[in-house]
Amino acid sequence: MTKMSPLLERALETLQIEIAGLEGLIKRLDSEFEEAVNLLFACGGKVILAGMGKSGLIAQKIAATLTSTGTPALFLHAGESTHGDLGIITKQDVVIAFSYSGETDEVLQMIGHIQAIGVPLIAMTGKPDSTLAQAATVHLSIAVEKEACPLGLTPTASSTATLALGDALAMCLLEQRQFSEDDFALFHPGGSLGRKLTIKIEDVMVSGEPLPVVPENMPMREALNVLSSKNLGIVVAVNRDEKISGVFTTGDLMRLLEDEQSFLDKPLLEFTHPDPKTIAPEELAAKALHEMETHSITCLVVADQENRPIGIVQIYYILRAGVY
């Protein structure tokens, strides 16, 4: 077995220490976490996340995650809080304070003001007996057995644990609020993520006259003419009620030719796939792309609530729209 280099050994040890920190976090999840979620869910104002140094940077990321998933949140720099910024906290808010030691001076200086206005305080520390933990309404432990830093100085495993616990809070709140893809899209209108969440099937489907929709009893000879002229690689067979009864693709044609069957004068319905994959026009284009990738197909029939074909959406049009 090839000996691992010192660099890879250090990297492996770092990851193992951080994983161990997360595993410890899992074992400690208890009713205090549930109480924290309930406090945040009941918050009628905003969530204020305060910290210093590395803890402050983690707090900023958690604030961004909360805000983007339906829980309005702001980061408050603990060092600036006593120079006027405490005014951002109102009686409707909840404060989450971050300090691994639970004794960070700048964070402790906030406690009196928080208690004076009577807002709940959630503390994230690694020391349950610390001043901050004891002053809090709810304490969430982010204790780790050891840091990955060989000097024991730089927050590593502890900051990873803090971030993960913040994500857990945000995801629980997301579900509590029944936060949907449409809600998420409102907060992420830009970039590729915005395109995934705002472009709908009706924006990229082929509809109207170009649609290759034919009666299910049409002879195959005629159906193949439609398949060729519409150039979408598919024809959709409908019954007398104009509802979808099946689809036939160029791939199906190739298989028929290989079998050397006599099929040109037979009705299309004999060769269609019944119950084809369909999608509604109001669905997100990203969902159609997922369906196509899952089932290894390149197009979907767009159907209304009565299962009548109103469009065809091809993978090419979705990708061209930037949904990937």
C-alpha positions in Angstrom: 0.0 0.0 0.0 1.4 3.4 -1.0 2.3 5.5 2.0 0.3 8.7 2.3 2.2 12.0 2.0 2.4 14.3 5.1 0.1 16.8 3.4 -2.6 14.2 2.7 -2.2 12.9 6.2 -2.8 16.4 7.6 -5.8 16.9 5.3 -7.3 13.5 6.3 -6.8 14.2 10.0 -8.5 17.6 9.7 -11.5 16.1 8.0 -11.8 13.3 10.5 -11.6 15.7 13.4 -14.3 17.9 11.9 -16.5 14.9 11.1 -16.1 13.8 14.8 -17.3 17.3 15.8 -20.4 17.0 13.8 -21.1 13.5 15.1 -20.9 14.9 18.6 -23.4 17.5 17.6 -25.9 14.9 16.4 -25.7 13.0 19.7 -26.5 16.2 21.7 -29.6 17.3 19.8 -32.4 17.6 22.4 -35.4 19.6 23.5 -33.3 22.8 23.7 -32.9 22.7 19.9 -36.7 22.3 19.5 -37.2 25.2 21.9 -34.8 27.4 19.8 -36.7 26.5 16.6 -40.1 27.4 18.3 -38.7 30.7 19.5 -37.5 31.6 16.0 -40.7 30.5 14.4 -42.8 32.6 16.7 -40.6 35.6 16.2 -42.7 38.5 15.0 -39.8 40.7 14.0 -36.3 39.6 12.8 -33.6 37.4 14.0 -30.4 39.2 15.0 -27.2 37.2 14.9 -24.3 38.6 16.8 -20.7 37.5 17.1 -17.0 38.5 16.8 -14.1 37.2 14.7 -14.6 33.7 13.2 -17.8 33.3 15.1 -19.1 36.5 13.5 -18.3 35.3 10.0 -20.2 32.1 10.7 -23.1 34.2 12.1 -23.2 36.2 8.8 -23.5 33.1 6.7 -26.3 31.7 8.9 -28.1 35.1 8.7 -27.9 34.9 4.9 -29.3 31.3 4.9 -32.2 32.2 7.3 -33.1 35.3 5.2 -33.1 33.4 1.9 -35.3 30.7 3.3 -38.1 32.8 4.8 -36.8 34.0 8.2 -35.7 37.6 8.1 -32.3 37.9 9.8 -29.5 40.5 10.2 -25.9 40.2 11.4 -24.9 42.5 14.2 -21.2 43.0 14.8 -20.8 42.6 18.5 -17.9 45.1 18.6 -20.0 47.8 17.0 -23.1 47.0 19.1 -22.2 49.2 22.0 -21.5 52.1 19.8 -25.1 52.6 18.7 -25.8 49.5 16.7 -27.8 47.9 19.5 -30.6 50.2 18.4 -31.3 47.7 15.6 -32.8 45.3 18.2 -36.6 45.7 18.8 -39.0 44.1 21.2 -40.3 41.8 18.4 -36.9 40.3 17.7 -34.9 37.2 18.8 -31.1 37.4 19.3 -28.7 34.5 18.6 -25.3 35.2 20.1 -22.2 33.2 19.1 -19.1 32.7 21.2 -17.3 29.4 21.6 -15.9 30.4 25.0 -19.1 32.1 26.1 -16.9 34.8 27.6 -16.2 37.1 24.6 -16.3 40.6 26.1 -18.0 42.3 23.2 -20.8 39.7 23.2 -21.2 39.8 27.0 -21.7 43.6 26.8 -24.8 43.1 24.8 -26.6 40.9 27.5 -27.8 43.8 29.7 -29.5 45.5 26.7 -31.0 42.3 25.5 -32.4 41.5 28.9 -33.6 45.1 29.4 -35.8 45.1 26.3 -37.0 41.5 27.1 -36.2 39.7 23.9 -35.3 36.0 23.8 -31.6 35.2 23.7 -30.3 32.0 22.0 -26.7 31.3 22.8 -24.4 29.1 20.8 -21.3 28.2 22.9 -19.0 25.4 23.6 -19.2 26.0 27.4 -22.6 25.4 29.0 -21.3 26.9 32.3 -20.1 30.1 30.6 -21.6 33.6 31.3 -23.3 33.8 27.9 -24.8 30.3 28.2 -26.1 31.0 31.7 -27.7 34.3 30.6 -29.5 32.8 27.6 -33.1 31.8 27.2 -31.9 28.7 25.3 -28.4 27.4 25.0 -27.2 25.3 22.1 -23.9 23.5 22.6 -21.3 23.6 19.8 -18.7 21.9 21.9 -16.1 19.8 20.1 -13.5 17.4 21.6 -10.7 19.1 19.7 -10.0 21.6 17.0 -8.3 20.5 13.8 -5.7 23.2 14.2 -2.5 21.5 15.5 -1.9 24.6 17.7 -5.4 24.4 19.1 -5.8 28.1 18.4 -7.8 28.5 15.1 -11.5 27.7 15.3 -12.0 24.8 12.8 -14.1 21.9 14.0 -16.1 24.3 16.3 -16.8 26.7 13.5 -17.9 23.8 11.2 -20.2 22.6 14.0 -21.7 26.1 14.5 -22.4 26.4 10.8 -24.0 23.0 10.6 -26.2 23.7 13.6 -27.3 27.0 12.0 -28.2 25.2 8.8 -30.2 22.7 10.9 -32.2 25.6 12.4 -32.8 27.2 9.0 -34.0 23.9 7.5 -36.4 23.2 10.3 -37.8 26.7 10.0 -38.1 26.3 6.3 -40.3 23.3 6.8 -42.3 25.0 9.6 -43.1 27.9 7.3 -43.9 25.5 4.4 -41.5 27.5 2.4 -41.9 26.5 -1.3 -39.9 26.7 -4.5 -42.0 29.7 -5.6 -41.1 31.5 -2.3 -37.4 30.7 -2.9 -37.6 32.0 -6.4 -38.9 35.4 -5.2 -35.6 35.9 -3.2 -33.3 34.5 -5.9 -34.3 36.1 -9.2 -30.8 36.5 -10.6 -28.2 34.2 -12.1 -28.5 30.5 -13.0 -30.3 29.8 -9.7 -32.9 32.4 -10.6 -33.4 30.8 -14.0 -34.0 27.4 -12.5 -36.6 28.8 -10.1 -38.4 31.2 -12.4 -38.5 29.7 -15.8 -41.7 27.6 -16.2 -42.7 25.0 -18.8 -45.0 27.5 -20.6 -42.0 29.7 -21.2 -40.0 27.1 -23.1 -42.6 24.7 -24.6 -43.6 24.5 -28.3 -47.3 25.0 -28.7 -50.0 25.9 -31.2 -49.7 25.0 -34.9 -46.3 23.3 -34.6 -47.6 20.7 -32.2 -47.5 17.1 -33.7 -50.9 16.0 -32.3 -52.8 13.5 -34.4 -55.8 11.1 -34.0 -54.9 7.8 -32.5 -56.4 5.9 -35.4 -54.4 7.8 -38.1 -52.5 5.3 -40.3 -48.8 5.1 -39.5 -47.9 6.2 -43.0 -49.6 9.6 -42.3 -48.4 9.8 -38.7 -44.8 9.4 -40.0 -45.3 12.4 -42.3 -46.3 14.4 -39.3 -43.3 13.1 -37.3 -41.1 14.3 -40.1 -42.7 17.6 -40.9 -43.0 18.8 -37.3 -39.4 17.9 -36.6 -39.8 17.5 -32.9 -39.0 13.8 -32.8 -42.4 12.9 -31.4 -46.1 12.6 -32.3 -48.8 12.7 -29.7 -51.9 10.5 -30.3 -55.2 11.6 -28.9 -58.6 9.9 -28.6 -62.0 11.3 -29.6 -62.0 13.5 -26.5 -58.7 14.9 -27.6 -57.0 13.4 -24.5 -53.6 11.8 -24.7 -53.6 8.1 -25.5 -49.9 7.6 -26.3 -46.8 8.9 -27.9 -44.6 7.7 -30.8 -41.0 8.9 -31.3 -38.2 8.7 -33.8 -36.6 6.1 -31.6 -39.7 3.9 -31.8 -39.5 4.3 -35.6 -35.9 3.1 -35.7 -36.8 0.0 -33.6 -39.7 -0.8 -36.0 -37.4 -0.5 -39.0 -34.9 -2.9 -37.4 -37.7 -5.4 -36.8 -38.7 -5.2 -40.5 -42.3 -5.1 -39.5 -45.1 -4.2 -42.0 -46.6 -1.2 -40.1 -47.3 1.7 -42.5 -51.0 0.9 -43.0 -51.7 0.1 -39.4 -53.2 2.6 -37.0 -50.7 4.7 -34.9 -52.3 3.6 -31.6 -50.9 0.1 -32.1 -47.3 1.4 -31.7 -47.6 4.3 -29.2 -46.4 4.3 -25.6 -49.5 4.5 -23.4 -49.4 6.8 -20.3 -46.4 8.9 -21.5 -44.6 11.2 -19.2 -46.4 14.6 -19.1 -45.9 17.9 -17.3 -48.2 20.9 -16.5 -47.4 24.3 -18.1 -47.1 26.0 -14.7 -44.3 23.6 -13.5 -40.7 24.8 -13.4 -38.6 24.0 -16.3 -36.0 22.6 -13.9 -38.5 19.9 -12.9 -38.9 18.9 -16.6 -35.1 18.7 -16.9 -34.9 16.4 -13.9 -37.7 14.2 -15.3 -35.9 13.9 -18.6 -32.6 13.1 -17.0 -34.2 10.5 -14.7 -36.0 8.7 -17.5 -33.4 9.2 -20.2 -35.8 11.0 -22.6 -35.4 14.3 -24.5 -38.9 15.7 -24.4 -42.1 15.8 -22.5 -45.7 16.3 -23.5 -47.2 19.4 -21.8 -50.8 18.5 -20.8 -53.7 20.5 -19.2 -55.8 19.3 -16.3 -57.9 17.2 -18.6 -54.8 15.4 -20.0 -55.1 17.2 -23.4 -51.8 18.0 -25.1 -51.1 21.7 -25.2 -47.4 21.7 -25.9 -44.1 19.8 -26.2 -41.0 20.8 -24.2 -37.6 19.6 -25.4 -34.4 19.4 -23.4 -32.7 21.6 -26.0 -35.1 24.5 -25.3 -34.7 24.2 -21.5 -30.9 24.2 -21.8 -30.9 27.1 -24.2 -32.9 29.0 -21.6 -30.1 28.5 -19.1 -31.8 26.0 -16.8 -29.0 23.6 -15.9 
